[in-house]
Amino acid sequence: MDFRSDQDIVSEATLKLVVDGSRRVTVGEGVGPVHALDQALRAALADRYPQVEDLRLTDYRVRVLDSQDGTSARVRVLIETANHVSSWGTIGVHENIIEASWDALSDGLVVGLLRHSVDA
């Protein structure tokens, strides 16, 4: 018998990064590890780059590249991010699905911030 409910399952991500020369440590919670990473990254950037509020992760796909390698296979993560004007895709490739997701997720927000500065 399982006593857990879906509401009991929460992922947590802790990020330590430098934003414009300032060290930040943020924590995000989400329905999965990528959502938790997204929340932590947004928390780290929000006060310096409030434009992240306009960016949305609209699609997340994973593809195994070396299926014969089993659980050590490289994966390709494709993330689509959008703002109120357009959308764009970013890719991460790594043996660790969280690392591949981080690469695609952070690149998506960077592209969005760069697009905002060009559009402004």
WOHU-V477619 format. One record per pair of residues at least 4 apart in sequence whose ideal C-beta (glycine too) atoms are under 8 Angstrom apart, sorted by sequence separation. I is the first residue (numbers start at 0). GAP is how many residues later the second one is. D is the distance in Angstrom with one decimal. If there is no record, write none. Layout:
BEGIN
i=I gap=GAP d=D
i=I gap=GAP d=D
END
This chain:
BEGIN
i=3 gap=4 d=4.7
i=17 gap=4 d=6.7
i=29 gap=4 d=7.4
i=30 gap=4 d=5.1
i=31 gap=4 d=7.0
i=32 gap=4 d=6.3
i=33 gap=4 d=6.3
i=34 gap=4 d=6.4
i=35 gap=4 d=6.4
i=36 gap=4 d=6.1
i=37 gap=4 d=6.3
i=38 gap=4 d=6.4
i=39 gap=4 d=6.5
i=40 gap=4 d=6.3
i=41 gap=4 d=5.8
i=44 gap=4 d=4.6
i=45 gap=4 d=6.2
i=50 gap=4 d=7.2
i=68 gap=4 d=4.0
i=81 gap=4 d=6.9
i=82 gap=4 d=7.8
i=94 gap=4 d=7.8
i=95 gap=4 d=6.7
i=96 gap=4 d=6.1
i=97 gap=4 d=6.3
i=98 gap=4 d=6.5
i=99 gap=4 d=6.6
i=100 gap=4 d=5.8
i=101 gap=4 d=5.9
i=102 gap=4 d=6.2
i=103 gap=4 d=6.3
i=104 gap=4 d=6.9
i=105 gap=4 d=6.3
i=106 gap=4 d=6.2
i=107 gap=4 d=6.4
i=108 gap=4 d=6.4
i=109 gap=4 d=6.3
i=110 gap=4 d=6.2
i=111 gap=4 d=6.4
i=112 gap=4 d=6.6
i=113 gap=4 d=6.6
i=114 gap=4 d=6.0
i=115 gap=4 d=6.1
i=3 gap=5 d=6.8
i=17 gap=5 d=5.5
i=18 gap=5 d=5.4
i=29 gap=5 d=2.8
i=67 gap=5 d=7.7
i=68 gap=5 d=7.5
i=81 gap=5 d=3.7
i=93 gap=5 d=4.1
i=16 gap=6 d=7.7
i=17 gap=6 d=7.2
i=29 gap=6 d=3.8
i=45 gap=6 d=6.0
i=66 gap=6 d=6.0
i=80 gap=6 d=6.6
i=81 gap=6 d=7.7
i=93 gap=6 d=4.0
i=15 gap=7 d=7.2
i=16 gap=7 d=5.8
i=27 gap=7 d=7.8
i=28 gap=7 d=5.6
i=29 gap=7 d=7.7
i=44 gap=7 d=5.0
i=45 gap=7 d=7.1
i=65 gap=7 d=4.3
i=79 gap=7 d=5.6
i=80 gap=7 d=6.1
i=91 gap=7 d=7.1
i=92 gap=7 d=5.7
i=15 gap=8 d=7.4
i=27 gap=8 d=4.7
i=29 gap=8 d=6.8
i=64 gap=8 d=6.5
i=65 gap=8 d=5.3
i=79 gap=8 d=7.2
i=80 gap=8 d=7.8
i=91 gap=8 d=3.8
i=14 gap=9 d=7.4
i=15 gap=9 d=5.1
i=27 gap=9 d=6.6
i=29 gap=9 d=5.3
i=63 gap=9 d=5.0
i=64 gap=9 d=4.5
i=79 gap=9 d=5.1
i=80 gap=9 d=7.0
i=91 gap=9 d=6.1
i=93 gap=9 d=6.8
i=14 gap=10 d=7.1
i=27 gap=10 d=6.8
i=28 gap=10 d=6.3
i=41 gap=10 d=5.2
i=63 gap=10 d=7.7
i=64 gap=10 d=6.4
i=78 gap=10 d=6.9
i=91 gap=10 d=6.7
i=92 gap=10 d=7.6
i=13 gap=11 d=7.0
i=14 gap=11 d=5.2
i=27 gap=11 d=3.0
i=41 gap=11 d=7.9
i=63 gap=11 d=5.6
i=64 gap=11 d=5.7
i=77 gap=11 d=5.9
i=78 gap=11 d=5.3
i=91 gap=11 d=3.1
i=13 gap=12 d=7.4
i=14 gap=12 d=7.8
i=27 gap=12 d=3.1
i=62 gap=12 d=6.6
i=77 gap=12 d=7.6
i=78 gap=12 d=7.8
i=90 gap=12 d=7.7
i=91 gap=12 d=3.7
i=13 gap=13 d=5.1
i=14 gap=13 d=7.5
i=26 gap=13 d=5.9
i=27 gap=13 d=7.3
i=61 gap=13 d=5.5
i=62 gap=13 d=4.9
i=77 gap=13 d=5.6
i=78 gap=13 d=7.7
i=89 gap=13 d=7.8
i=90 gap=13 d=5.7
i=91 gap=13 d=7.6
i=12 gap=14 d=7.1
i=25 gap=14 d=4.7
i=27 gap=14 d=7.4
i=61 gap=14 d=7.3
i=76 gap=14 d=6.9
i=89 gap=14 d=4.7
i=11 gap=15 d=6.4
i=12 gap=15 d=5.0
i=25 gap=15 d=7.6
i=27 gap=15 d=6.0
i=61 gap=15 d=5.4
i=62 gap=15 d=7.5
i=75 gap=15 d=6.2
i=76 gap=15 d=4.5
i=89 gap=15 d=7.7
i=91 gap=15 d=7.3
i=11 gap=16 d=7.2
i=12 gap=16 d=8.0
i=26 gap=16 d=7.5
i=60 gap=16 d=7.2
i=61 gap=16 d=7.9
i=75 gap=16 d=7.4
i=76 gap=16 d=7.6
i=90 gap=16 d=7.9
i=11 gap=17 d=5.3
i=12 gap=17 d=7.5
i=25 gap=17 d=4.1
i=59 gap=17 d=7.3
i=60 gap=17 d=4.6
i=75 gap=17 d=5.0
i=89 gap=17 d=4.0
i=10 gap=18 d=6.9
i=25 gap=18 d=4.4
i=59 gap=18 d=7.6
i=60 gap=18 d=7.9
i=74 gap=18 d=7.2
i=89 gap=18 d=4.4
i=9 gap=19 d=5.3
i=10 gap=19 d=5.4
i=37 gap=19 d=6.1
i=58 gap=19 d=7.4
i=59 gap=19 d=5.6
i=73 gap=19 d=6.0
i=74 gap=19 d=6.9
i=88 gap=19 d=7.9
i=9 gap=20 d=7.4
i=10 gap=20 d=7.1
i=12 gap=20 d=6.5
i=23 gap=20 d=4.5
i=58 gap=20 d=6.9
i=59 gap=20 d=7.8
i=73 gap=20 d=6.6
i=74 gap=20 d=7.5
i=76 gap=20 d=7.0
i=87 gap=20 d=7.2
i=9 gap=21 d=7.5
i=10 gap=21 d=5.3
i=58 gap=21 d=3.8
i=73 gap=21 d=5.3
i=89 gap=21 d=6.4
i=8 gap=22 d=7.8
i=10 gap=22 d=4.7
i=14 gap=22 d=7.4
i=56 gap=22 d=6.2
i=57 gap=22 d=4.8
i=72 gap=22 d=7.1
i=74 gap=22 d=5.2
i=78 gap=22 d=7.6
i=12 gap=23 d=3.8
i=56 gap=23 d=7.4
i=57 gap=23 d=6.6
i=71 gap=23 d=6.0
i=76 gap=23 d=4.3
i=87 gap=23 d=5.5
i=10 gap=24 d=6.9
i=11 gap=24 d=5.6
i=12 gap=24 d=4.5
i=56 gap=24 d=5.7
i=57 gap=24 d=4.8
i=75 gap=24 d=6.9
i=76 gap=24 d=4.9
i=87 gap=24 d=7.6
i=10 gap=25 d=4.3
i=14 gap=25 d=4.4
i=18 gap=25 d=5.9
i=55 gap=25 d=6.8
i=74 gap=25 d=5.3
i=78 gap=25 d=4.1
i=9 gap=26 d=8.0
i=12 gap=26 d=7.3
i=13 gap=26 d=6.7
i=14 gap=26 d=6.2
i=18 gap=26 d=6.3
i=21 gap=26 d=8.0
i=33 gap=26 d=6.3
i=54 gap=26 d=5.7
i=55 gap=26 d=5.4
i=76 gap=26 d=7.4
i=77 gap=26 d=6.7
i=78 gap=26 d=5.8
i=12 gap=27 d=4.6
i=16 gap=27 d=5.9
i=54 gap=27 d=7.3
i=55 gap=27 d=7.5
i=76 gap=27 d=4.6
i=80 gap=27 d=3.7
i=87 gap=27 d=7.5
i=19 gap=28 d=5.8
i=54 gap=28 d=5.6
i=64 gap=28 d=7.2
i=79 gap=28 d=7.8
i=80 gap=28 d=7.0
i=14 gap=29 d=5.8
i=18 gap=29 d=5.6
i=53 gap=29 d=5.0
i=57 gap=29 d=6.2
i=78 gap=29 d=5.1
i=82 gap=29 d=5.9
i=85 gap=29 d=7.4
i=53 gap=30 d=6.2
i=80 gap=30 d=7.1
i=84 gap=30 d=7.8
i=80 gap=31 d=5.7
i=82 gap=32 d=7.0
i=82 gap=33 d=7.2
i=84 gap=34 d=6.8
i=61 gap=35 d=6.6
i=61 gap=38 d=7.8
i=59 gap=41 d=7.8
i=56 gap=48 d=7.2
i=56 gap=51 d=7.0
i=54 gap=53 d=7.5
i=54 gap=54 d=6.0
i=51 gap=57 d=6.1
i=54 gap=57 d=4.2
i=53 gap=58 d=7.7
i=54 gap=58 d=7.9
i=51 gap=60 d=7.4
i=36 gap=61 d=7.5
i=50 gap=61 d=7.3
i=51 gap=61 d=7.1
i=50 gap=62 d=6.0
i=53 gap=62 d=7.3
i=33 gap=64 d=7.9
i=36 gap=64 d=6.7
i=40 gap=64 d=6.9
i=44 gap=64 d=7.1
i=48 gap=64 d=5.7
i=32 gap=65 d=5.8
i=36 gap=65 d=6.0
i=40 gap=65 d=6.4
i=50 gap=65 d=4.5
i=33 gap=67 d=4.8
i=37 gap=67 d=6.0
i=41 gap=67 d=7.8
i=32 gap=68 d=7.3
i=36 gap=68 d=6.0
i=40 gap=68 d=6.4
i=33 gap=71 d=6.6
END
